[in-house]
Amino acid sequence: MYIYILGSLPEAIVNWYLFLTIVGLSWRTRAARHLVVCLLFSLAAYATYAFLPTLPLRSCANIFLFFLMIKACFRYSNRVSLIIALFYLVLSLAKETLFLYLLDSVSIFPIESVLNRLDHEDQFVILSFVLNVLSLLTGLFLSYFEISLSRWIYHQNDEFRRLSENICILFLVLFLLILSTSTEFLGTFLNLGLYKTVTYVVFIILFIGIFMLVSFAKMIEKQSVSSVENVYVENMKNLMDIIRSHRHDHVNQIYVVSNLLQEQKFEEAIEYLREYSVEVRLAQNLVNIGHLPLACLLLAKAELANQSRIQLEFDVQTTIPQMQMRSYELIQVIGNLVDNAIEEERKAEVEKRYIKLSVERLLQSMVVFKVYNANSFLSEQDRDAIFLEGHTSKEDHTGIGLSIVKRLSVKYEGQIEVESARNEGTTIYLFLPIIT
């Protein structure tokens, strides 16, 4: 038992690290919690190995147990938690199958010899150590060259996202079934020739499946970009209409104020100017931002906030300079930050709802976006967790929005900081470098 746990825990840690690397997540974020998950995974794997006779039964039990553990340790949605549990099991079985096949192919240890060694605890630990080292080196290689699936699986369209997640679940279940059946067949009948043939078929299916998923994700990305561009065009039209309306309406507003002053209705004139200046200041700030797509987006968000009876204020102190981040990516980032703030403010009392977006320049090297909402509070733990893929407190959300913000900011060497205080609100700072 102790020999098995000694090999199982390091294997769980290495497998979890390899999984995080493949999907583009970081081990350093919430490392203690990752270690707890690995410990639970290793104990669950030992329990199912000890009490369930066949690999398919153990796989089903592990899926259920891993799903519950992921839900308990991370605030992921049900769909994302299921994908993680399936992916982890598929990765573990595929890694072991590939390892056995490679050893046999290069004639270091034929499969017959490996199977005989597994019956001895000391030999089992040695083989587990070799497998874990190779897996760790693979993870470090992928991490160093930033090779992951994240750049293909993150997108904005909820409908396509759910469809791709469902396809991913079906693919993982199919692949897990094939791996479990082939491994069980090997252990029961020791038909090595047939096992090698099945291994060929399994990895051909794997590569075809990955190719299809990547192609599908790229198609979705193109459609999402096209959808964003359509929103640009519509919002640009709205912005131009507002500017044109302000130009034609300006004379009428001056005429009204002039009449109020002539009749010495000073208080009415002041109140009228105060109300009118809010609308003028909003449009002027958006024009001064120097980035028409972003101005169009913020105009749309201002209308959305107004419909939710949220006071949304813009404080633009600089124009948007040239940055490496592409326009549609900047729209994704700012749009998700503002959407998140609007969602939080909708929970508050109507008269207290307030959001402020500020745009500043830092040392002529960075643009700083500050999104403040007055009625939310994040603990120290949640300030990191909100940027994790799949993190959500709502079952009908996939928890991907703020993870996109984090991923794109890291991609362009930016930085995100969060300040939050109870009864004072939350501010998210986004630092993006400019081209100098």
Legacy VTK file of the C-alpha trace (Angstrom):
# vtk DataFile Version 3.0
C-alpha trace
ASCII
DATASET POLYDATA
POINTS 436 float
0.000 0.000 0.000
2.695 2.475 1.007
4.722 1.657 -2.106
1.687 2.326 -4.251
0.876 5.647 -2.535
4.555 6.601 -2.782
4.325 6.158 -6.547
0.759 7.425 -6.902
1.193 10.862 -5.317
4.189 11.958 -7.453
2.388 10.596 -10.498
-0.718 12.637 -9.634
1.404 15.786 -9.203
3.196 15.264 -12.517
-0.035 14.426 -14.360
-1.776 17.503 -12.953
1.170 19.723 -13.884
1.193 18.265 -17.397
-2.548 18.852 -17.667
-2.239 22.488 -16.540
0.553 23.054 -19.056
-1.424 21.575 -21.944
-4.482 23.754 -21.268
-2.367 26.871 -20.677
-2.885 27.316 -16.921
-0.257 28.086 -14.295
0.766 25.844 -11.407
2.028 28.832 -9.401
-1.461 30.267 -9.129
-2.985 28.649 -6.038
-0.167 26.100 -5.772
-1.294 24.890 -2.335
-4.731 24.046 -3.652
-3.213 22.209 -6.601
-1.215 20.061 -4.158
-4.380 19.249 -2.206
-6.096 18.197 -5.427
-3.158 15.953 -6.321
-3.269 14.306 -2.893
-7.005 13.665 -3.225
-6.539 12.321 -6.746
-3.839 9.881 -5.608
-5.980 8.622 -2.713
-8.977 8.200 -5.005
-6.869 6.325 -7.554
-5.569 3.991 -4.831
-9.066 3.368 -3.442
-10.523 2.491 -6.835
-7.492 0.315 -7.642
-7.888 -1.596 -4.376
-11.646 -2.150 -4.409
-12.752 -2.260 -8.061
-11.729 -5.254 -10.188
-11.720 -3.848 -13.742
-10.261 -0.751 -15.366
-13.565 0.471 -16.924
-15.208 0.407 -13.486
-12.233 2.197 -11.950
-12.346 4.809 -14.708
-16.053 5.514 -14.121
-15.501 5.789 -10.375
-12.495 8.070 -10.878
-14.466 10.355 -13.188
-17.147 10.763 -10.525
-14.669 11.252 -7.667
-12.434 13.639 -9.614
-15.473 15.654 -10.678
-16.569 16.082 -7.045
-13.035 17.009 -5.951
-12.653 19.625 -8.683
-16.040 21.127 -7.824
-15.074 21.230 -4.143
-11.616 22.753 -4.654
-12.342 25.109 -7.561
-15.419 27.154 -8.383
-15.735 25.749 -11.893
-18.982 25.111 -13.740
-20.261 21.535 -14.029
-19.291 21.275 -17.692
-15.758 22.561 -17.151
-15.280 20.312 -14.093
-16.369 17.273 -16.118
-13.997 18.157 -18.961
-11.104 18.501 -16.500
-11.853 15.120 -14.881
-12.100 13.397 -18.269
-9.020 15.141 -19.655
-6.946 14.183 -16.605
-7.890 10.500 -16.860
-7.382 10.370 -20.623
-3.996 12.045 -20.248
-2.924 9.550 -17.569
-3.936 6.472 -19.575
-2.600 7.809 -22.882
0.718 8.685 -21.270
1.130 5.189 -19.815
0.118 3.527 -23.080
2.541 5.644 -25.088
5.299 4.986 -22.551
4.867 1.199 -22.810
4.775 1.334 -26.578
7.908 3.491 -26.839
9.844 1.209 -24.492
8.872 -1.786 -26.583
9.612 -0.019 -29.892
13.169 0.935 -28.965
13.721 -2.516 -27.401
14.792 -1.106 -24.040
12.113 -3.004 -22.150
9.754 -5.208 -24.189
6.152 -5.048 -23.045
6.410 -8.588 -21.643
9.303 -7.478 -19.423
7.461 -4.358 -18.294
4.397 -6.375 -17.312
6.562 -8.788 -15.327
8.254 -5.884 -13.532
4.887 -4.456 -12.492
4.350 -7.505 -10.281
7.305 -6.457 -8.089
6.840 -3.378 -5.911
10.440 -2.181 -6.169
10.388 -2.529 -9.971
7.009 -0.769 -10.047
8.436 2.242 -8.196
11.408 2.430 -10.584
9.194 2.332 -13.680
6.851 4.918 -12.142
9.819 7.178 -11.429
11.059 6.922 -15.032
7.578 7.627 -16.381
7.129 10.637 -14.074
10.503 12.093 -15.065
9.662 11.802 -18.760
6.238 13.353 -18.158
7.757 16.209 -16.155
10.292 16.902 -18.902
7.450 16.952 -21.418
5.558 19.473 -19.296
8.627 21.687 -18.888
9.230 21.554 -22.639
5.651 22.608 -23.398
5.799 25.353 -20.770
9.146 26.728 -21.988
7.983 27.012 -25.594
4.474 28.130 -24.521
2.800 25.276 -26.393
-0.784 24.791 -25.218
-4.342 24.412 -26.422
-5.473 27.680 -24.825
-4.891 29.839 -27.904
-7.337 27.656 -29.870
-10.035 26.940 -27.299
-10.687 30.442 -25.885
-13.339 32.406 -27.727
-16.217 34.697 -26.936
-19.361 33.309 -28.498
-21.341 31.442 -25.820
-23.266 29.318 -28.298
-20.137 28.049 -30.052
-18.333 27.650 -26.733
-20.985 25.291 -25.373
-21.009 23.362 -28.636
-17.230 22.934 -28.606
-17.306 21.870 -24.942
-19.942 19.229 -25.685
-17.888 17.938 -28.620
-14.827 17.838 -26.370
-16.714 15.819 -23.732
-17.910 13.283 -26.317
-14.410 12.951 -27.765
-12.828 12.447 -24.335
-15.420 9.837 -23.331
-14.836 7.930 -26.575
-11.074 8.066 -26.208
-11.247 7.041 -22.534
-13.431 4.071 -23.476
-10.951 2.936 -26.135
-7.952 3.310 -23.815
-9.652 1.519 -20.924
-10.759 -1.359 -23.129
-7.357 -1.828 -24.771
-5.479 -1.670 -21.465
-7.900 -4.112 -19.835
-7.525 -6.421 -22.820
-3.744 -6.355 -22.461
-3.848 -7.145 -18.761
-6.359 -9.984 -19.203
-5.213 -11.809 -22.321
-1.634 -10.587 -22.869
-2.209 -10.538 -26.622
0.698 -8.219 -27.361
0.351 -8.202 -31.133
-3.269 -7.154 -30.958
-2.433 -4.647 -28.229
0.148 -2.946 -30.448
-2.382 -2.776 -33.280
-4.968 -1.248 -30.961
-2.352 1.234 -29.749
-1.724 2.333 -33.333
-5.455 2.844 -33.867
-5.872 4.705 -30.572
-3.180 7.270 -31.327
-4.355 7.711 -34.914
-7.805 8.507 -33.503
-6.164 10.847 -30.985
-4.296 12.863 -33.612
-7.317 13.003 -35.921
-9.495 14.120 -33.024
-7.062 16.829 -31.946
-6.783 18.048 -35.533
-10.577 18.215 -35.836
-10.942 20.054 -32.526
-8.246 22.590 -33.431
-9.785 23.143 -36.875
-13.209 23.574 -35.321
-11.860 26.034 -32.742
-10.129 28.072 -35.454
-13.370 28.232 -37.422
-15.176 29.436 -34.305
-12.476 32.060 -33.705
-12.951 33.430 -37.223
-16.706 33.597 -36.720
-16.234 35.317 -33.361
-13.922 37.927 -34.915
-16.478 38.489 -37.662
-19.171 38.949 -35.028
-17.012 41.486 -33.164
-16.394 43.388 -36.393
-20.138 43.580 -37.017
-20.571 45.048 -33.544
-17.843 47.597 -34.381
-19.720 48.742 -37.453
-23.028 49.026 -35.619
-21.513 50.931 -32.690
-19.611 53.249 -35.033
-22.897 54.148 -36.689
-24.434 54.836 -33.292
-21.510 57.045 -32.287
-21.676 59.034 -35.510
-25.424 59.464 -35.073
-24.933 60.819 -31.560
-22.210 63.251 -32.652
-24.352 64.408 -35.574
-27.332 64.797 -33.265
-25.282 66.835 -30.788
-24.105 69.129 -33.549
-27.627 69.828 -34.811
-29.070 70.039 -31.314
-26.421 72.357 -29.895
-28.109 75.511 -31.179
-31.418 74.484 -29.630
-29.787 73.863 -26.254
-28.114 77.293 -26.307
-31.461 78.866 -27.194
-33.165 77.233 -24.183
-30.415 78.335 -21.783
-30.503 81.865 -23.209
-34.243 82.155 -22.582
-33.902 80.857 -19.023
-31.198 83.419 -18.287
-33.186 86.254 -19.850
-36.107 85.364 -17.603
-33.662 85.259 -14.646
-34.470 81.623 -13.897
-30.911 80.955 -12.829
-31.488 77.780 -10.815
-33.417 76.190 -13.676
-30.653 77.194 -16.096
-27.951 75.682 -13.859
-29.867 72.411 -13.477
-30.538 72.270 -17.201
-26.855 72.817 -18.010
-25.822 70.204 -15.446
-28.036 67.552 -17.034
-26.982 68.466 -20.540
-23.278 68.573 -19.678
-23.339 64.941 -18.541
-24.356 63.768 -21.991
-21.939 66.143 -23.740
-19.053 65.114 -21.465
-19.713 61.438 -22.158
-19.609 61.889 -25.925
-16.587 64.201 -25.726
-14.633 61.724 -23.599
-15.348 58.920 -26.032
-14.250 61.036 -28.991
-11.046 62.080 -27.183
-10.033 58.481 -26.524
-8.532 58.308 -30.013
-9.599 54.705 -30.621
-12.858 54.554 -32.541
-13.620 50.837 -32.000
-13.115 51.252 -28.236
-15.217 54.423 -28.245
-18.004 52.505 -29.977
-17.786 49.689 -27.452
-17.935 52.056 -24.478
-20.896 53.836 -26.008
-22.736 50.509 -26.196
-21.758 49.676 -22.599
-22.973 53.101 -21.453
-26.362 52.376 -22.991
-26.397 48.926 -21.363
-25.557 50.447 -17.981
-28.255 53.068 -18.442
-30.826 50.348 -19.098
-29.774 48.700 -15.823
-29.988 52.080 -14.053
-26.254 52.103 -13.351
-24.304 55.360 -13.318
-21.341 54.783 -15.640
-18.641 57.471 -15.698
-15.676 57.759 -18.069
-12.483 59.592 -17.157
-10.267 59.641 -20.249
-6.999 61.475 -19.562
-5.058 60.223 -22.581
-5.589 58.979 -26.075
-4.946 55.329 -26.848
-1.469 55.121 -28.427
-0.212 52.410 -30.733
0.010 49.065 -28.945
0.959 45.545 -29.920
-2.450 44.314 -28.807
-4.816 44.218 -31.748
-8.000 46.276 -31.703
-10.385 43.350 -31.455
-8.340 41.914 -28.557
-8.478 45.251 -26.729
-12.245 45.205 -27.221
-12.373 41.706 -25.724
-10.372 42.793 -22.688
-12.165 46.054 -21.888
-15.558 44.613 -22.797
-15.134 41.731 -20.349
-13.953 44.042 -17.562
-16.915 46.395 -17.998
-19.380 43.512 -18.363
-18.087 42.019 -15.125
-18.529 45.361 -13.335
-22.070 45.749 -14.693
-22.994 42.238 -13.511
-21.758 43.059 -10.012
-23.562 46.410 -9.838
-26.872 44.854 -10.862
-26.852 43.052 -7.512
-26.775 46.346 -5.583
-29.552 48.773 -4.728
-30.460 51.003 -7.661
-29.455 54.290 -6.052
-25.983 52.936 -5.169
-25.022 51.499 -8.566
-21.870 53.165 -9.862
-19.030 52.274 -12.256
-16.064 54.374 -13.328
-13.684 53.594 -16.181
-10.455 55.604 -16.249
-7.788 55.692 -18.946
-4.358 57.079 -18.012
-0.766 57.046 -19.247
2.039 55.716 -17.015
5.572 57.047 -17.656
4.971 57.175 -21.406
5.407 53.402 -21.466
2.039 51.995 -20.493
-1.655 52.693 -20.780
-3.545 52.080 -17.544
-7.216 51.121 -17.619
-8.984 51.289 -14.259
-12.442 49.770 -13.852
-14.057 50.588 -10.517
-17.409 49.352 -9.303
-18.717 50.507 -5.969
-20.649 47.484 -4.709
-18.455 44.403 -4.854
-15.838 42.869 -2.589
-13.195 40.249 -3.401
-11.227 38.372 -0.770
-7.492 37.828 -1.209
-8.179 34.320 -2.469
-10.810 35.392 -5.009
-8.623 38.160 -6.442
-6.488 35.525 -8.135
-9.257 33.007 -8.706
-11.479 35.285 -10.827
-8.934 35.142 -13.656
-8.852 31.334 -13.777
-10.429 29.517 -16.701
-13.837 28.129 -15.682
-14.061 30.125 -12.435
-17.648 31.225 -11.898
-20.222 31.508 -9.149
-23.138 31.067 -11.586
-24.145 27.721 -13.048
-25.299 29.238 -16.345
-21.913 30.853 -16.959
-18.733 29.137 -18.108
-16.369 31.461 -16.272
-14.189 32.276 -19.241
-14.506 36.082 -19.582
-11.896 37.309 -17.099
-9.561 34.440 -17.969
-9.408 35.935 -21.474
-8.421 39.274 -19.917
-5.587 37.582 -18.024
-4.421 35.547 -21.007
-4.313 38.501 -23.412
-2.590 40.791 -20.902
0.117 38.171 -20.287
0.428 37.576 -24.027
1.420 41.227 -24.560
3.519 41.506 -21.363
0.874 43.461 -19.515
-0.152 43.203 -15.893
-3.375 43.030 -13.878
-3.814 44.148 -10.283
-6.924 44.055 -8.106
-7.782 46.254 -5.130
-10.882 45.529 -3.093
-12.216 46.670 0.255
-15.468 45.843 1.968
-18.049 48.641 1.657
-15.690 50.559 -0.653
-15.775 48.542 -3.866
-13.339 46.892 -6.242
-10.884 48.348 -8.757
-9.188 46.297 -11.464
-6.031 47.852 -12.927
-4.926 46.768 -16.388
-1.430 47.848 -17.504
-0.712 47.471 -21.231
2.657 48.442 -22.757
2.728 50.824 -25.712
5.016 50.797 -28.734
7.804 53.357 -28.218
LINES 1 437
436 0 1 2 3 4 5 6 7 8 9 10 11 12 13 14 15 16 17 18 19 20 21 22 23 24 25 26 27 28 29 30 31 32 33 34 35 36 37 38 39 40 41 42 43 44 45 46 47 48 49 50 51 52 53 54 55 56 57 58 59 60 61 62 63 64 65 66 67 68 69 70 71 72 73 74 75 76 77 78 79 80 81 82 83 84 85 86 87 88 89 90 91 92 93 94 95 96 97 98 99 100 101 102 103 104 105 106 107 108 109 110 111 112 113 114 115 116 117 118 119 120 121 122 123 124 125 126 127 128 129 130 131 132 133 134 135 136 137 138 139 140 141 142 143 144 145 146 147 148 149 150 151 152 153 154 155 156 157 158 159 160 161 162 163 164 165 166 167 168 169 170 171 172 173 174 175 176 177 178 179 180 181 182 183 184 185 186 187 188 189 190 191 192 193 194 195 196 197 198 199 200 201 202 203 204 205 206 207 208 209 210 211 212 213 214 215 216 217 218 219 220 221 222 223 224 225 226 227 228 229 230 231 232 233 234 235 236 237 238 239 240 241 242 243 244 245 246 247 248 249 250 251 252 253 254 255 256 257 258 259 260 261 262 263 264 265 266 267 268 269 270 271 272 273 274 275 276 277 278 279 280 281 282 283 284 285 286 287 288 289 290 291 292 293 294 295 296 297 298 299 300 301 302 303 304 305 306 307 308 309 310 311 312 313 314 315 316 317 318 319 320 321 322 323 324 325 326 327 328 329 330 331 332 333 334 335 336 337 338 339 340 341 342 343 344 345 346 347 348 349 350 351 352 353 354 355 356 357 358 359 360 361 362 363 364 365 366 367 368 369 370 371 372 373 374 375 376 377 378 379 380 381 382 383 384 385 386 387 388 389 390 391 392 393 394 395 396 397 398 399 400 401 402 403 404 405 406 407 408 409 410 411 412 413 414 415 416 417 418 419 420 421 422 423 424 425 426 427 428 429 430 431 432 433 434 435
